């Protein structure tokens, strides 16, 4: 039996006004479970209760009724919180810290040693494609770059449960694909991911099961494949056939199905796949860019001992391949010593000639006489 990481029973949240009168019922009698290693999607229109549910899972809001367990304990338990990584819908980061300092700060909140914080920060920045921007202040980042650094901070503590609220918001298509591949990689390694998103295509690509909210209530829940299956039709995919062969196939099908119920068309790839193909070709030609780059492999400390993915998963392979050997440090240029300058500085100064000393003494005496005359004129001659 699969282990349940999150258990929600009869969850209800009612917001009240200043006088304690019910104002809005955000969540009403919600039940669901999230299993270990599963990608679980929260779907629903604005105001349906998704964000309220997430905040109660994090222990930031108290439920009016119902029961929540995360890792078998209350979500308000400190030990429970230390095993959760959270990316909010808006990234609230310190704008005057750079990327490395931001991750170092969040790592210190989990009492990670200095060396471990630096190691994880470097791996995460490379993973999310911000290695070249590690010294830029977060306040200078675009929204997409802020989402990338926000995702990195959500993973700094190597969490067992990752809660992502609109993780692909503001990202370019490359970033969206990489985030989705990262979610799949984390799930393969036993991490549990809860994904809240309005982008149905993202949810369809990565989620195992979903729950659909409307009006604070669960309207549908189950495995994505089962919910999307169309039991009254089938799809047949085949290589391009000669016209004669195609006609014979149609004649056989029409014996049992009306002609207007049969559709034949040419499969097309989606726009995301086409876009990524164009970008891969540009990258192969070493085209330059000053924006965020493609992310690298999954951070080593997140990978664990899980098996590598199948070779057919090209992009995911790039994310999850074993860490490359550390690059040899570039030799620093040896500083040259100007021995002639050193000898000149170390040489004792020659004494000044006697005539020069007498001239300097006479000039000093002349200055003193002039100063005395001015002082006498100011004070007046003594009677």
C-alpha positions as CSV (number, residue, x, y, z in Angstrom):
1,X,0.0,0.0,0.0
2,X,1.4,3.4,-0.9
3,X,2.3,5.7,2.0
4,X,0.2,8.8,2.3
5,X,2.2,11.9,2.8
6,X,-0.8,14.3,3.1
7,X,-4.2,13.3,4.5
8,X,-7.1,15.8,4.5
9,X,-10.4,15.0,6.0
10,X,-13.5,17.2,6.2
11,X,-11.4,20.3,5.7
12,X,-13.4,23.5,6.0
13,X,-12.3,27.2,6.2
14,X,-14.7,30.0,6.9
15,X,-13.4,33.6,6.9
16,X,-15.2,35.9,9.3
17,X,-15.5,39.7,9.7
18,X,-14.4,41.8,12.7
19,X,-17.6,40.8,14.6
20,X,-17.1,37.1,14.0
21,X,-19.8,36.8,11.5
22,X,-19.2,34.3,8.6
23,X,-18.0,36.3,5.5
24,X,-16.9,33.7,3.0
25,X,-16.7,29.9,3.0
26,X,-13.4,29.4,1.1
27,X,-13.1,25.6,1.5
28,X,-16.0,23.2,2.4
29,X,-15.7,19.6,3.5
30,X,-12.7,18.6,1.3
31,X,-11.2,15.1,1.5
32,X,-8.1,13.9,-0.4
33,X,-4.8,12.1,0.1
34,X,-1.4,12.6,-1.5
35,X,0.9,9.6,-1.8
36,X,4.7,9.4,-1.7
37,X,6.4,10.0,-5.0
38,X,3.3,11.4,-6.6
39,X,2.7,14.6,-8.5
40,X,-0.7,15.9,-7.3
41,X,-2.5,18.7,-9.0
42,X,-4.8,21.3,-7.5
43,X,-7.1,22.8,-10.2
44,X,-9.8,25.4,-10.1
45,X,-10.8,28.9,-11.2
46,X,-9.8,32.0,-9.2
47,X,-11.3,32.0,-5.7
48,X,-12.1,28.3,-5.7
49,X,-10.1,27.6,-2.6
50,X,-6.8,26.3,-3.9
51,X,-4.5,28.8,-2.3
52,X,-6.5,28.6,1.0
53,X,-5.9,24.8,1.0
54,X,-2.2,25.2,0.3
55,X,-1.9,27.7,3.2
56,X,-3.6,25.3,5.6
57,X,-1.2,22.5,4.4
58,X,1.7,24.8,5.3
59,X,0.2,25.6,8.7
60,X,-0.2,29.3,7.9
61,X,-4.0,29.2,8.3
62,X,-6.0,27.3,10.9
63,X,-8.9,25.2,9.5
64,X,-12.3,26.1,10.9
65,X,-13.2,22.3,10.8
66,X,-11.6,19.2,9.7
67,X,-8.3,17.4,10.0
68,X,-4.9,17.7,8.2
69,X,-1.9,15.4,8.5
70,X,1.5,16.0,6.8
71,X,4.0,13.2,7.4
72,X,1.6,11.9,10.1
73,X,1.7,15.1,12.2
74,X,0.1,18.5,12.3
75,X,1.4,20.9,9.6
76,X,2.2,23.4,12.3
77,X,4.8,21.1,13.8
78,X,8.3,22.5,13.4
79,X,9.8,19.2,12.3
80,X,7.1,18.9,9.7
81,X,7.8,22.3,8.3
82,X,11.6,21.5,7.9
83,X,10.6,18.7,5.4
84,X,8.6,21.0,3.2
85,X,9.7,23.3,0.3
86,X,7.3,26.0,-0.8
87,X,7.2,28.3,-3.9
88,X,4.5,30.9,-3.4
89,X,2.6,32.4,-6.3
90,X,4.6,35.6,-5.9
91,X,8.3,35.4,-5.0
92,X,8.9,37.5,-1.9
93,X,12.7,37.8,-1.8
94,X,15.1,40.4,-0.4
95,X,15.8,42.6,-3.4
96,X,19.2,43.8,-2.2
97,X,20.7,40.3,-1.9
98,X,22.3,38.6,-4.9
99,X,21.3,35.0,-5.9
100,X,24.1,33.3,-3.9
101,X,23.3,35.4,-0.8
102,X,19.6,34.7,-1.1
103,X,20.1,30.9,-1.1
104,X,22.7,31.2,1.6
105,X,20.2,33.1,3.8
106,X,17.4,30.5,3.3
107,X,19.9,27.7,3.9
108,X,20.9,29.2,7.2
109,X,17.2,29.2,8.3
110,X,17.5,25.3,8.1
111,X,20.8,25.4,10.1
112,X,22.8,24.0,7.2
113,X,26.6,24.2,7.6
114,X,28.4,27.0,5.7
115,X,30.1,24.6,3.3
116,X,26.9,22.7,2.6
117,X,25.0,25.9,1.9
118,X,27.6,27.0,-0.6
119,X,27.6,23.6,-2.3
120,X,23.9,23.4,-2.6
121,X,23.6,27.1,-3.7
122,X,26.0,26.5,-6.6
123,X,24.3,23.4,-7.7
124,X,20.8,25.0,-7.6
125,X,21.9,28.1,-9.5
126,X,23.3,26.0,-12.2
127,X,20.2,23.8,-12.3
128,X,17.8,26.8,-12.7
129,X,20.0,28.6,-15.2
130,X,21.1,31.5,-13.1
131,X,24.8,30.6,-12.6
132,X,25.9,33.6,-14.7
133,X,23.7,35.9,-12.7
134,X,24.7,34.8,-9.2
135,X,26.2,38.2,-8.3
136,X,23.2,40.2,-9.6
137,X,20.8,41.6,-7.0
138,X,17.4,39.9,-7.0
139,X,15.7,43.2,-7.3
140,X,17.1,43.6,-10.8
141,X,15.6,40.2,-11.9
142,X,12.8,39.9,-14.4
143,X,9.7,38.0,-13.2
144,X,10.8,34.8,-14.9
145,X,14.3,35.0,-13.3
146,X,12.6,35.6,-9.9
147,X,10.6,32.4,-10.4
148,X,13.8,30.6,-11.1
149,X,15.5,31.8,-7.9
150,X,12.3,31.2,-6.0
151,X,12.3,27.5,-7.2
152,X,15.9,27.2,-6.1
153,X,15.1,28.5,-2.6
154,X,12.2,26.0,-2.3
155,X,14.7,23.1,-2.8
156,X,17.6,24.4,-0.6
157,X,16.6,22.1,2.3
158,X,16.2,19.0,0.2
159,X,12.5,18.7,1.0
160,X,10.4,15.5,0.9
161,X,7.3,17.5,0.1
162,X,7.5,20.3,-2.5
163,X,4.5,22.6,-2.9
164,X,4.5,24.8,-6.0
165,X,2.0,27.5,-6.6
166,X,2.0,28.6,-10.3
167,X,5.7,27.6,-10.8
168,X,5.8,28.4,-14.5
169,X,4.2,31.8,-14.2
170,X,6.4,34.3,-16.1
171,X,8.8,31.7,-17.5
172,X,9.7,31.4,-21.1
173,X,8.8,28.1,-22.9
174,X,12.3,26.8,-22.2
175,X,12.0,27.5,-18.5
176,X,8.5,25.9,-18.4
177,X,9.7,22.7,-20.0
178,X,12.7,22.5,-17.6
179,X,10.5,23.1,-14.6
180,X,8.1,20.3,-15.7
181,X,11.1,18.0,-16.3
182,X,12.4,18.8,-12.9
183,X,9.1,18.0,-11.3
184,X,9.1,14.6,-13.0
185,X,12.7,14.0,-11.9
186,X,11.9,14.8,-8.3
187,X,8.9,12.5,-8.3
188,X,11.1,9.6,-9.7
189,X,13.4,10.1,-6.7
190,X,10.6,9.7,-4.1
191,X,9.8,13.4,-3.6
192,X,6.1,14.3,-3.4
193,X,5.0,17.3,-5.4
194,X,1.8,19.3,-5.0
195,X,1.2,21.5,-8.0
196,X,-1.3,24.4,-8.1
197,X,-1.7,25.9,-11.5
198,X,-4.1,27.6,-13.9
199,X,-2.1,26.2,-16.9
200,X,-3.9,23.0,-17.7
201,X,-1.3,21.9,-20.2
202,X,1.4,22.0,-17.5
203,X,-0.8,19.9,-15.1
204,X,-1.6,17.4,-17.9
205,X,2.1,17.0,-18.6
206,X,3.3,16.1,-15.1
207,X,0.4,15.2,-12.7
208,X,-0.5,11.7,-11.8
209,X,-3.8,12.6,-10.0
210,X,-5.7,15.9,-9.8
211,X,-8.5,17.4,-7.7
212,X,-10.7,20.0,-9.3
213,X,-12.2,22.7,-7.0
214,X,-15.2,25.0,-7.6
215,X,-16.9,27.1,-5.0
216,X,-14.6,25.7,-2.3
217,X,-15.8,22.1,-2.9
218,X,-14.2,19.2,-4.7
219,X,-16.0,18.6,-8.0
220,X,-13.8,15.9,-9.4
221,X,-10.8,13.9,-8.3
222,X,-8.9,10.9,-9.7
223,X,-6.1,9.7,-11.9
224,X,-5.6,12.1,-14.9
225,X,-5.6,9.3,-17.5
226,X,-8.9,8.0,-16.2
227,X,-10.5,11.5,-16.1
228,X,-9.4,12.3,-19.6
229,X,-10.2,9.0,-21.2
230,X,-12.9,9.0,-23.9
231,X,-14.6,5.6,-23.6
232,X,-16.8,6.1,-26.7
233,X,-13.9,6.5,-29.2
234,X,-10.5,5.2,-30.1
235,X,-7.5,6.5,-32.0
236,X,-5.4,4.6,-34.5
237,X,-1.9,5.8,-35.4
238,X,-0.1,4.4,-38.5
239,X,2.5,5.5,-41.0
240,X,1.4,7.2,-44.1
241,X,-0.5,4.7,-46.3
242,X,-1.0,4.5,-50.0
243,X,-4.3,5.8,-51.2
244,X,-5.5,2.2,-52.2
245,X,-4.6,0.9,-48.7
246,X,-6.3,3.8,-47.0
247,X,-9.5,3.2,-49.0
248,X,-9.5,-0.5,-48.0
249,X,-9.2,0.5,-44.3
250,X,-12.0,3.0,-44.6
251,X,-14.3,0.5,-46.2
252,X,-13.7,-2.0,-43.4
253,X,-14.4,0.7,-40.7
254,X,-17.5,2.0,-42.5
255,X,-19.1,-1.4,-42.3
256,X,-19.7,-0.8,-38.5
257,X,-19.4,3.0,-38.2
258,X,-21.2,5.8,-40.0
259,X,-19.1,7.8,-42.4
260,X,-19.5,11.1,-40.6
261,X,-18.1,9.5,-37.4
262,X,-14.7,8.7,-38.9
263,X,-12.0,11.3,-39.0
264,X,-8.6,11.1,-40.7
265,X,-6.0,13.7,-40.3
266,X,-2.2,14.2,-40.2
267,X,-0.7,14.3,-36.7
268,X,1.0,17.6,-35.7
269,X,3.4,18.4,-33.0
270,X,2.4,21.0,-30.4
271,X,3.9,24.5,-30.4
272,X,6.0,23.9,-27.4
273,X,7.8,21.0,-29.0
274,X,8.4,23.0,-32.2
275,X,9.7,26.0,-30.2
276,X,12.1,23.9,-28.2
277,X,13.4,22.3,-31.4
278,X,14.1,25.8,-32.9
279,X,15.9,26.9,-29.7
280,X,18.0,23.7,-29.5
281,X,19.2,24.3,-33.1
282,X,20.1,27.9,-32.2
283,X,22.0,26.7,-29.1
284,X,23.8,24.1,-31.1
285,X,25.0,26.9,-33.4
286,X,26.4,28.7,-30.3
287,X,24.1,31.7,-30.7
288,X,24.8,34.2,-27.9
289,X,22.2,35.4,-25.3
290,X,22.4,37.8,-22.3
291,X,19.2,36.4,-20.7
292,X,18.6,33.4,-18.5
293,X,20.2,30.3,-19.9
294,X,18.9,26.8,-20.1
295,X,19.1,25.1,-16.7
296,X,21.6,22.3,-16.0
297,X,21.2,18.9,-14.4
298,X,19.3,18.3,-11.2
299,X,21.3,19.3,-8.2
300,X,23.4,16.4,-7.0
301,X,22.1,16.4,-3.4
302,X,18.5,16.1,-4.8
303,X,19.3,13.1,-7.0
304,X,20.1,10.6,-4.3
305,X,20.8,7.0,-5.4
306,X,17.9,6.8,-7.9
307,X,18.5,5.2,-11.3
308,X,19.1,7.4,-14.3
309,X,16.1,8.0,-16.6
310,X,15.7,6.2,-19.9
311,X,17.7,7.5,-22.9
312,X,14.5,8.4,-24.8
313,X,13.9,11.2,-22.4
314,X,16.3,13.6,-24.0
315,X,15.7,16.8,-22.1
316,X,15.2,14.9,-18.8
317,X,18.5,13.1,-19.4
318,X,20.2,16.5,-19.6
319,X,18.7,17.4,-16.3
320,X,19.4,14.2,-14.5
321,X,22.7,12.9,-15.8
322,X,25.5,12.4,-13.2
323,X,27.3,15.5,-12.1
324,X,30.3,16.2,-14.3
325,X,33.8,16.3,-12.9
326,X,34.8,19.5,-11.3
327,X,36.3,21.8,-13.9
328,X,40.0,22.5,-13.3
329,X,40.6,25.9,-11.9
330,X,42.0,28.3,-14.4
331,X,45.6,29.1,-13.6
332,X,46.0,32.6,-12.3
333,X,48.5,34.8,-13.9
334,X,51.8,34.9,-11.9
335,X,52.6,38.3,-10.6
336,X,56.0,39.5,-11.8
337,X,58.4,41.3,-9.4
338,X,60.2,44.4,-10.6
339,X,63.6,43.9,-8.9
340,X,64.9,47.2,-10.2
341,X,62.1,49.1,-8.4
342,X,62.8,47.1,-5.2
343,X,66.5,48.0,-5.3
344,X,65.7,51.6,-5.8
345,X,63.3,51.7,-2.8
346,X,65.7,49.8,-0.6
347,X,68.7,52.0,-1.5
348,X,69.5,54.5,1.4
349,X,69.0,58.1,0.6
350,X,72.2,60.1,0.1
351,X,72.8,63.1,2.4
352,X,72.1,66.5,1.0
353,X,75.1,68.7,0.1
354,X,76.2,71.3,2.6
355,X,75.4,74.3,0.2
356,X,71.8,73.0,-0.2
357,X,71.4,72.7,3.6
358,X,72.7,76.3,4.1
359,X,70.2,77.6,1.5
360,X,67.3,75.8,3.1
361,X,68.3,77.2,6.6
362,X,68.5,80.7,5.2
363,X,65.1,80.4,3.5
364,X,63.5,79.2,6.8
365,X,65.1,82.1,8.7
366,X,63.7,84.6,6.2
367,X,60.2,83.1,6.6
368,X,60.5,83.5,10.4
369,X,61.6,87.1,10.1
370,X,58.6,88.0,7.9
371,X,56.2,86.3,10.3
372,X,57.6,88.3,13.2
373,X,57.3,91.6,11.3
374,X,53.6,90.9,10.5
375,X,52.9,90.0,14.1
376,X,54.6,93.2,15.4
377,X,52.5,95.3,13.0
378,X,49.4,93.8,14.3
379,X,50.3,94.1,18.0
380,X,52.0,97.5,17.7
381,X,55.5,98.4,19.0
382,X,56.0,98.3,22.8
383,X,56.3,101.7,24.5
